[in-house]
Amino acid sequence: MSKDTYPHSQAVKNLKNKSQNVIMTEGDPKKIIFRFAQPLILANLFQQLYNTMDTIIVGKINGDEALAAVGVSFAVTMVMIAVATGTGIGTSVLIAKYCGAGNKSKVKTGISTVLIFSLMVAALIAVLGAVLSMPLLRLLKTPQNIINDAADYLRIYSFGMPFMFLYNVQASVFSALGNSKTPFHLLVMSSILNIGLDLLFVGGFSMGVSGAAWATFIAQGVSAVISFLLLADKVYRKDTEKAEFSFFSGAVLKEMSSYAAVSVIQQSVVSVGMLIVQSAVNPFGSDVLAGYTAASKIDSFAIMPFIACGNAVSTYTAQNLGAGKKERIREGYKASVLLCAGIAVIEFAVIMLLRRRFLGFFMDLSSSSASAIETGMGYMTDLAFCYIIMGINSSFNGMLRGLGCLKLFLSGSIINLTFRIIFTYALVSVIGVSAVWLSMPAGWVLSFIYGRVGYRVMCKKKDSTGISDI
């Protein structure tokens, strides 16, 4: 037996020596999912603070036009974020399988390979983002009074893509290894730094929208460098067995590509869909766009716990699949759905009670237009009823990723976004801007039905997970 490959029991023993790692192949699935998901949920919420604090501080200090400029830029930056996030999610599934199987050599080779490759991709995206920012904003029918500020924000944001890629991939790797606490601690640190720099650049130095972008750039850079040093120390320097590995492997990259490419495409499809939908909002003017931007930021916070639960299920499923413990997968999925249901009930109550106050974080309600306030209130009220659907769908998609059902996962996402775009443009002239956000829960329902039916068909002659009977 080679020195880098261990029986599963020995692999578990070795992993338990790492105090922050959660072993997902043994123990009560409910406790494991709840324990592992908590830091992921908190980490995702803190990550959302990056762009949210930009929006709050810029909107409060520079007014509704600056708020709208950040908002329309966010639709474009989401495409960039999607590629980084998709790369991390896709590769983490395979690394989790290596980890579950106890193959330390492939774990180390996989980590270094994806880091090198992702930095190359990030450099390309940074150049394209800086060059194409203004043409993209014109294509999206951005109001003329905010287009220059939006373009400045996008250019600066693009320069930080290598840092964003580096951090997102490393956070996904930590999670794949069963460590969801380290990314959380790093995000707390970087979020506090980002808020401080926002106040300094936007408020103190009066740098406006550009100041918010530079604050995010610096905070992401610091977080990326620290996470790199921590990962290198934990995975490579402290490896007592000294498992052999390659810094870059074409074979491992090819294997990872089947996972990463689907996740990148899925995340990109979602973000491109958001861009197309955003173009349906922009013609309503900067007032409606300001209200939509504020509410969409609150919505981004609301959906983060469900995304985190889906990622937890994905890692849990992949580790148990790698360990040959398929019978545990169904219980992990059910635990995630239960957790999402509880979160959805809490979010509904909080949003219904405090939605106007939340809107006031982003806008000066005493001076903002009635259309801006009405748009934001309508968005939050309608979606508060629907977050349970998002939670169930996210948990199911996480399970599909972990099982390697990548084509089904991708096609479900494409169907979701295609339907959302059709829904929006078919009804926006009938019911107004509310068609934009009402299309979201409609797409979640369709995606879940498609995925569940598709998996039942695929499972009939395959494994013994019992998931097809859910």
C-alpha positions as CSV (number, residue, x, y, z in Angstrom):
1,M,0.0,0.0,0.0
2,S,1.4,3.4,-1.0
3,K,2.2,5.9,1.7
4,D,-0.3,8.5,0.5
5,T,-3.3,6.2,0.4
6,Y,-5.0,4.8,3.5
7,P,-7.9,2.6,4.4
8,H,-10.9,4.7,5.2
9,S,-10.6,4.1,9.0
10,Q,-7.0,5.2,9.0
11,A,-7.9,8.3,6.9
12,V,-10.5,9.3,9.5
13,K,-8.1,8.9,12.3
14,N,-5.6,11.1,10.6
15,L,-8.2,13.8,9.8
16,K,-9.4,13.8,13.4
17,N,-5.9,14.9,14.4
18,K,-6.7,18.2,12.7
19,S,-8.8,19.8,15.4
20,Q,-10.9,22.0,13.1
21,N,-11.9,19.3,10.6
22,V,-15.4,17.8,10.7
23,I,-15.4,14.1,9.8
24,M,-18.6,13.5,7.8
25,T,-18.4,9.8,7.2
26,E,-19.1,8.8,10.8
27,G,-21.7,9.9,13.4
28,D,-25.2,11.3,13.3
29,P,-25.8,13.0,9.9
30,K,-28.1,15.7,11.5
31,K,-25.5,16.8,14.0
32,I,-22.8,16.8,11.4
33,I,-24.8,18.9,8.9
34,F,-25.8,21.4,11.6
35,R,-22.3,21.7,13.0
36,F,-20.6,22.0,9.6
37,A,-23.2,24.4,8.1
38,Q,-23.1,26.9,10.9
39,P,-19.7,28.4,10.1
40,L,-20.6,28.2,6.4
41,I,-23.7,30.2,7.0
42,L,-21.9,32.8,9.0
43,A,-19.1,33.0,6.5
44,N,-21.5,33.5,3.6
45,L,-23.2,36.3,5.5
46,F,-20.0,38.0,6.3
47,Q,-18.9,37.6,2.6
48,Q,-22.1,39.4,1.6
49,L,-20.9,42.3,3.8
50,Y,-18.3,43.2,1.2
51,N,-20.7,44.5,-1.4
52,T,-23.4,45.4,1.1
53,M,-21.3,47.8,3.1
54,D,-20.3,49.4,-0.2
55,T,-23.9,49.9,-0.9
56,I,-25.0,51.2,2.5
57,I,-22.1,53.6,3.0
58,V,-22.2,54.9,-0.6
59,G,-26.0,55.3,-0.5
60,K,-26.0,57.1,2.8
61,I,-23.2,59.5,2.0
62,N,-23.5,60.0,-1.7
63,G,-27.3,59.5,-2.3
64,D,-29.6,57.4,-4.5
65,E,-27.6,57.9,-7.8
66,A,-24.4,56.5,-6.3
67,L,-26.5,53.7,-4.8
68,A,-27.9,52.9,-8.2
69,A,-24.4,53.0,-9.7
70,V,-23.2,50.3,-7.3
71,G,-26.3,48.3,-7.9
72,V,-26.1,48.1,-11.6
73,S,-22.4,47.3,-11.3
74,F,-23.2,44.4,-9.0
75,A,-25.1,42.7,-11.7
76,V,-21.9,42.6,-13.8
77,T,-19.5,41.7,-10.9
78,M,-21.8,38.8,-10.1
79,V,-20.6,37.2,-13.4
80,M,-17.0,37.5,-12.3
81,I,-17.9,36.2,-8.8
82,A,-19.7,33.3,-10.4
83,V,-16.7,32.0,-12.2
84,A,-14.6,32.2,-9.0
85,T,-17.3,30.6,-6.9
86,G,-18.0,27.9,-9.5
87,T,-14.4,27.0,-9.7
88,G,-14.2,26.6,-6.0
89,I,-17.5,24.6,-5.6
90,G,-16.7,22.3,-8.5
91,T,-13.2,21.4,-7.4
92,S,-14.1,21.1,-3.7
93,V,-16.5,18.2,-4.6
94,L,-13.6,16.2,-6.0
95,I,-11.2,17.1,-3.2
96,A,-13.8,16.0,-0.7
97,K,-14.1,12.6,-2.5
98,Y,-10.3,12.3,-2.3
99,C,-10.4,13.2,1.3
100,G,-13.2,10.7,2.1
101,A,-11.2,8.0,0.3
102,G,-8.0,8.9,2.3
103,N,-5.9,9.7,-0.8
104,K,-3.7,12.5,0.5
105,S,-1.5,12.6,-2.6
106,K,-4.4,13.5,-4.8
107,V,-5.7,16.0,-2.2
108,K,-2.4,17.9,-2.3
109,T,-2.0,17.7,-6.0
110,G,-5.6,18.8,-6.6
111,I,-5.2,21.8,-4.4
112,S,-2.0,23.2,-6.0
113,T,-3.3,22.4,-9.5
114,V,-6.6,24.3,-9.0
115,L,-4.8,27.3,-7.4
116,I,-2.4,27.7,-10.3
117,F,-5.1,27.3,-12.9
118,S,-7.6,29.6,-11.2
119,L,-5.0,32.4,-11.0
120,M,-4.4,32.2,-14.8
121,V,-8.2,32.4,-15.4
122,A,-8.5,35.3,-12.9
123,A,-5.8,37.3,-14.7
124,L,-7.7,36.9,-18.0
125,I,-11.0,37.9,-16.5
126,A,-9.4,41.0,-14.8
127,V,-8.2,42.3,-18.2
128,L,-11.5,41.6,-19.9
129,G,-13.5,43.2,-17.1
130,A,-11.4,46.4,-17.1
131,V,-11.6,46.8,-20.9
132,L,-15.3,45.9,-21.4
133,S,-16.9,47.6,-18.4
134,M,-18.3,50.6,-20.3
135,P,-19.6,48.6,-23.3
136,L,-21.3,46.2,-20.9
137,L,-23.0,49.0,-19.0
138,R,-24.2,50.5,-22.3
139,L,-25.5,47.1,-23.4
140,L,-27.5,46.9,-20.1
141,K,-29.2,50.3,-20.8
142,T,-27.7,51.8,-17.7
143,P,-29.1,55.4,-17.1
144,Q,-26.7,58.0,-18.4
145,N,-26.5,59.9,-15.0
146,I,-24.8,56.9,-13.3
147,I,-22.9,55.1,-16.0
148,N,-19.5,56.8,-15.4
149,D,-19.5,56.0,-11.6
150,A,-20.6,52.4,-12.4
151,A,-17.8,52.0,-15.0
152,D,-15.2,53.3,-12.5
153,Y,-16.4,50.8,-9.9
154,L,-16.3,47.9,-12.4
155,R,-12.7,48.6,-13.5
156,I,-11.3,48.7,-10.0
157,Y,-13.3,45.6,-9.0
158,S,-11.9,43.8,-12.0
159,F,-8.3,44.4,-10.9
160,G,-9.0,42.5,-7.7
161,M,-10.1,39.3,-9.5
162,P,-6.9,37.3,-8.7
163,F,-7.5,37.9,-5.0
164,M,-11.1,37.0,-5.3
165,F,-10.3,33.7,-7.1
166,L,-7.5,32.8,-4.7
167,Y,-9.7,33.3,-1.6
168,N,-12.9,31.6,-3.0
169,V,-11.0,28.5,-4.2
170,Q,-9.1,28.3,-0.9
171,A,-12.3,28.7,1.2
172,S,-13.9,25.8,-0.8
173,V,-10.8,23.7,-0.3
174,F,-10.9,24.2,3.5
175,S,-14.6,23.2,3.4
176,A,-13.9,20.1,1.3
177,L,-11.4,19.0,4.0
178,G,-14.1,19.4,6.6
179,N,-12.9,22.7,8.0
180,S,-15.6,25.4,7.7
181,K,-14.3,27.5,10.6
182,T,-11.1,28.9,9.1
183,P,-13.0,30.6,6.1
184,F,-15.4,32.1,8.6
185,H,-12.6,33.6,10.8
186,L,-11.0,35.1,7.7
187,L,-14.2,36.6,6.5
188,V,-14.9,38.2,9.8
189,M,-11.5,39.8,9.7
190,S,-11.8,40.9,6.0
191,S,-15.3,42.2,6.5
192,I,-14.2,44.4,9.4
193,L,-11.3,45.7,7.4
194,N,-13.6,46.4,4.4
195,I,-16.1,48.3,6.5
196,G,-13.3,50.4,8.0
197,L,-11.8,51.2,4.6
198,D,-15.3,52.1,3.2
199,L,-15.8,54.6,6.0
200,L,-12.3,56.0,5.4
201,F,-12.3,56.2,1.6
202,V,-16.0,57.1,1.0
203,G,-16.6,59.2,4.1
204,G,-13.2,60.5,5.1
205,F,-11.6,61.0,1.7
206,S,-14.8,61.6,-0.3
207,M,-13.8,59.1,-3.0
208,G,-17.4,58.1,-3.7
209,V,-18.1,54.9,-5.6
210,S,-14.4,54.4,-6.5
211,G,-13.5,54.5,-2.8
212,A,-15.9,51.6,-2.1
213,A,-14.4,49.6,-4.9
214,W,-10.8,50.2,-3.6
215,A,-11.9,49.2,-0.1
216,T,-13.2,45.8,-1.4
217,F,-10.0,45.4,-3.4
218,I,-7.7,45.8,-0.4
219,A,-9.9,43.7,1.9
220,Q,-10.0,40.8,-0.6
221,G,-6.3,41.0,-1.1
222,V,-5.4,40.7,2.6
223,S,-7.9,37.8,3.0
224,A,-6.5,36.0,0.0
225,V,-2.9,36.2,1.1
226,I,-3.6,35.1,4.7
227,S,-5.8,32.2,3.6
228,F,-3.0,31.0,1.2
229,L,-0.4,31.0,4.0
230,L,-2.8,29.1,6.3
231,L,-3.6,26.5,3.7
232,A,0.0,26.0,2.7
233,D,0.9,25.5,6.3
234,K,-1.9,23.0,7.1
235,V,-1.8,20.9,4.0
236,Y,1.8,20.9,3.0
237,R,4.2,21.9,5.8
238,K,2.4,19.9,8.6
239,D,1.9,16.8,6.6
240,T,3.8,14.3,8.8
241,E,3.5,11.5,6.3
242,K,5.0,13.6,3.5
243,A,2.7,12.2,0.8
244,E,4.2,12.7,-2.7
245,F,2.4,15.1,-5.0
246,S,2.8,17.3,-8.0
247,F,2.4,21.1,-8.0
248,F,0.5,20.8,-11.3
249,S,-1.0,17.8,-12.9
250,G,-2.8,17.8,-16.2
251,A,-4.5,14.5,-15.4
252,V,-5.9,15.9,-12.1
253,L,-6.9,19.1,-13.9
254,K,-8.8,17.1,-16.5
255,E,-10.6,15.1,-13.8
256,M,-11.4,18.3,-11.9
257,S,-12.6,20.1,-15.0
258,S,-15.6,17.8,-15.3
259,Y,-16.7,19.1,-11.9
260,A,-15.5,22.7,-12.1
261,A,-16.6,23.4,-15.6
262,V,-20.2,22.4,-14.8
263,S,-20.2,24.6,-11.6
264,V,-18.6,27.5,-13.5
265,I,-21.2,27.3,-16.3
266,Q,-24.0,26.9,-13.8
267,Q,-22.8,29.9,-11.7
268,S,-22.2,31.9,-14.9
269,V,-25.6,31.1,-16.4
270,V,-27.2,32.3,-13.1
271,S,-25.2,35.6,-13.2
272,V,-25.8,36.2,-17.0
273,G,-29.4,35.6,-16.3
274,M,-29.3,38.2,-13.6
275,L,-27.7,40.6,-16.1
276,I,-30.5,40.0,-18.6
277,V,-33.1,40.5,-15.8
278,Q,-31.3,43.6,-14.6
279,S,-31.8,45.1,-18.0
280,A,-35.5,44.8,-17.4
281,V,-35.2,47.0,-14.3
282,N,-32.9,49.7,-15.7
283,P,-35.4,51.4,-18.0
284,F,-37.6,52.2,-15.0
285,G,-35.1,54.8,-14.0
286,S,-32.6,55.4,-11.2
287,D,-35.3,55.8,-8.5
288,V,-36.8,52.4,-9.0
289,L,-33.3,51.0,-9.5
290,A,-32.2,52.4,-6.1
291,G,-35.1,50.6,-4.4
292,Y,-34.5,47.4,-6.3
293,T,-30.8,47.5,-5.4
294,A,-31.4,48.0,-1.7
295,A,-34.0,45.2,-1.6
296,S,-31.7,42.9,-3.6
297,K,-28.9,43.4,-1.1
298,I,-31.3,42.3,1.7
299,D,-32.4,39.4,-0.4
300,S,-28.7,38.4,-0.9
301,F,-28.3,38.1,2.8
302,A,-31.6,36.1,3.1
303,I,-30.6,33.5,0.6
304,M,-27.0,33.0,1.8
305,P,-27.9,30.5,4.6
306,F,-29.6,28.3,2.1
307,I,-26.7,28.4,-0.3
308,A,-24.4,27.5,2.7
309,C,-26.7,24.5,3.5
310,G,-26.4,23.3,-0.1
311,N,-22.6,23.6,0.0
312,A,-22.6,21.6,3.3
313,V,-24.7,18.9,1.8
314,S,-22.4,18.8,-1.2
315,T,-19.3,18.2,0.9
316,Y,-21.1,15.7,3.1
317,T,-22.3,13.8,0.1
318,A,-19.0,13.7,-1.7
319,Q,-17.1,12.6,1.4
320,N,-19.5,9.7,2.1
321,L,-19.6,8.8,-1.6
322,G,-15.8,8.6,-1.6
323,A,-15.9,6.5,1.6
324,G,-18.4,4.1,0.0
325,K,-21.1,5.0,2.6
326,K,-24.0,5.9,0.2
327,E,-26.6,4.9,2.7
328,R,-25.8,8.0,4.8
329,I,-26.5,10.5,2.0
330,R,-30.3,10.6,2.3
331,E,-30.2,11.5,6.0
332,G,-27.8,14.3,5.3
333,Y,-30.1,15.8,2.7
334,K,-33.1,15.5,5.0
335,A,-31.1,17.2,7.8
336,S,-30.3,20.1,5.5
337,V,-34.0,20.6,4.5
338,L,-35.0,20.6,8.1
339,L,-32.3,23.3,8.9
340,C,-33.5,25.4,5.9
341,A,-37.1,25.2,7.0
342,G,-36.2,26.6,10.4
343,I,-34.1,29.4,8.9
344,A,-36.9,30.3,6.4
345,V,-39.5,30.7,9.2
346,I,-37.2,33.0,11.2
347,E,-36.4,35.0,8.1
348,F,-40.0,35.4,7.3
349,A,-40.8,36.8,10.7
350,V,-37.8,39.1,10.8
351,I,-38.4,40.6,7.3
352,M,-42.1,41.1,7.8
353,L,-41.4,43.0,11.1
354,L,-38.4,45.0,10.1
355,R,-38.5,45.3,6.3
356,R,-38.9,49.1,6.3
357,R,-36.1,49.5,8.8
358,F,-33.8,47.3,6.7
359,L,-34.5,49.4,3.7
360,G,-33.5,52.4,5.7
361,F,-30.0,51.0,6.1
362,F,-29.5,51.7,2.4
363,M,-31.6,54.7,1.7
364,D,-32.5,58.0,3.5
365,L,-36.3,57.2,3.7
366,S,-37.1,60.9,4.5
367,S,-35.7,62.1,1.1
368,S,-35.9,59.0,-1.1
369,S,-38.7,59.0,-3.7
370,A,-42.0,57.1,-3.2
371,S,-41.2,54.8,-6.1
372,A,-37.9,53.8,-4.7
373,I,-39.4,52.9,-1.3
374,E,-42.4,51.1,-2.8
375,T,-40.1,49.0,-5.1
376,G,-37.9,47.9,-2.1
377,M,-40.8,47.1,0.2
378,G,-42.6,45.1,-2.5
379,Y,-39.5,43.1,-3.3
380,M,-38.9,42.1,0.3
381,T,-42.5,41.3,1.1
382,D,-43.1,39.0,-1.8
383,L,-40.0,37.0,-1.4
384,A,-40.3,36.6,2.4
385,F,-43.0,34.0,1.7
386,C,-40.9,32.0,-0.7
387,Y,-37.5,31.3,1.0
388,I,-38.4,27.8,2.1
389,I,-38.6,26.9,-1.6
390,M,-35.1,28.3,-2.1
391,G,-33.8,26.2,0.9
392,I,-35.3,22.9,-0.4
393,N,-34.0,23.5,-3.9
394,S,-30.5,24.5,-2.7
395,S,-30.2,21.4,-0.5
396,F,-31.2,19.1,-3.4
397,N,-28.8,20.8,-5.8
398,G,-26.0,20.4,-3.2
399,M,-26.7,16.7,-3.0
400,L,-26.7,16.4,-6.9
401,R,-23.2,18.1,-7.0
402,G,-21.9,15.8,-4.3
403,L,-23.1,12.7,-6.1
404,G,-21.6,13.9,-9.4
405,C,-24.9,14.3,-11.2
406,L,-23.4,17.3,-12.9
407,K,-25.4,17.3,-16.2
408,L,-28.7,17.2,-14.3
409,F,-27.6,19.9,-11.9
410,L,-26.5,22.2,-14.9
411,S,-29.6,21.6,-17.0
412,G,-31.8,22.3,-14.0
413,S,-30.0,25.7,-13.5
414,I,-30.4,26.5,-17.2
415,I,-34.1,25.7,-17.1
416,N,-34.5,27.8,-14.0
417,L,-32.9,30.9,-15.5
418,T,-34.5,30.5,-18.9
419,F,-37.9,30.3,-17.3
420,R,-37.1,33.3,-15.1
421,I,-36.1,35.5,-18.1
422,I,-39.2,34.5,-20.1
423,F,-41.4,35.1,-17.0
424,T,-39.9,38.5,-16.5
425,Y,-40.1,39.9,-20.0
426,A,-43.6,38.4,-20.6
427,L,-45.1,40.0,-17.5
428,V,-43.0,43.1,-16.8
429,S,-45.3,45.2,-19.1
430,V,-48.3,43.8,-17.4
431,I,-47.5,43.8,-13.7
432,G,-44.5,46.1,-13.7
433,V,-41.1,45.7,-12.1
434,S,-42.5,43.1,-9.6
435,A,-42.2,40.5,-12.4
436,V,-38.5,40.6,-11.9
437,W,-38.5,39.2,-8.4
438,L,-41.6,37.1,-8.7
439,S,-39.8,35.1,-11.4
440,M,-37.3,33.9,-8.8
441,P,-39.5,31.5,-6.7
442,A,-41.3,30.4,-9.9
443,G,-37.9,29.3,-11.2
444,W,-36.9,27.6,-8.0
445,V,-40.1,25.5,-8.1
446,L,-39.5,24.4,-11.7
447,S,-35.9,23.6,-11.1
448,F,-36.7,21.4,-8.1
449,I,-39.4,19.5,-9.9
450,Y,-37.1,18.9,-12.8
451,G,-34.2,17.8,-10.6
452,R,-36.3,15.5,-8.5
453,V,-38.0,13.8,-11.5
454,G,-34.7,13.5,-13.3
455,Y,-33.0,11.9,-10.4
456,R,-35.8,9.4,-9.8
457,V,-35.4,8.3,-13.4
458,M,-31.6,8.0,-13.1
459,C,-31.7,6.2,-9.7
460,K,-34.1,3.4,-10.7
461,K,-31.3,1.0,-11.7
462,K,-28.3,2.5,-9.9
463,D,-27.3,3.0,-6.3
464,S,-28.7,2.3,-2.9
465,T,-28.9,5.8,-1.5
466,G,-32.7,5.7,-1.2
467,I,-32.8,9.3,-2.4
468,S,-35.1,8.5,-5.3
469,D,-37.7,7.5,-2.7
470,I,-37.7,10.9,-1.0
